[in-house]
Amino acid sequence: MSRLSLLRESSGWRHFVEGKPVHCGSCLQWSPDRGITWINVRYEAGGGSGEKIWPVLYAPDGSRISPAVESLFQWPPQ
């Protein structure tokens, strides 16, 4: 589990989880409570370009979540 990292790639800025790039539409697990509870979410990027992008998450019921900076993420088990 890790926090989202925003890093620059050759194609622009991208979020990473556990060292792997996160693409729009990716399925992740999000923890709002430091790893006690995990919720399956779909990742989308909000905002403009450059460093001004932020994560937008969609829960299975369709609700939109704006995660806190200290939120933890992990890839779902395979």
Steps between C-alpha positions, in 0.01 A plus 500: 500500500615852428390854444445629149817652358486758223803463274599636162540253214605571144131534406415730793389472862359174636398352834678186622404240762765263634734614222257413218332761277127553551295560186152648476247222550738291714351300786666566834428439864477813714521521877355807671616378843870407475452144377217380725232508229558452126250616236518406133501815287551610142768767452458804277715813478345839560629847430709645228850428389835490668518469875140618529338159468336318789343159554126454468369164620171329422358246745300196382173686572610781264574754772791732439782519758773762535762318708707674766871539436580249776269231354656164426463301179587155377443294191219244532609140552535308176 
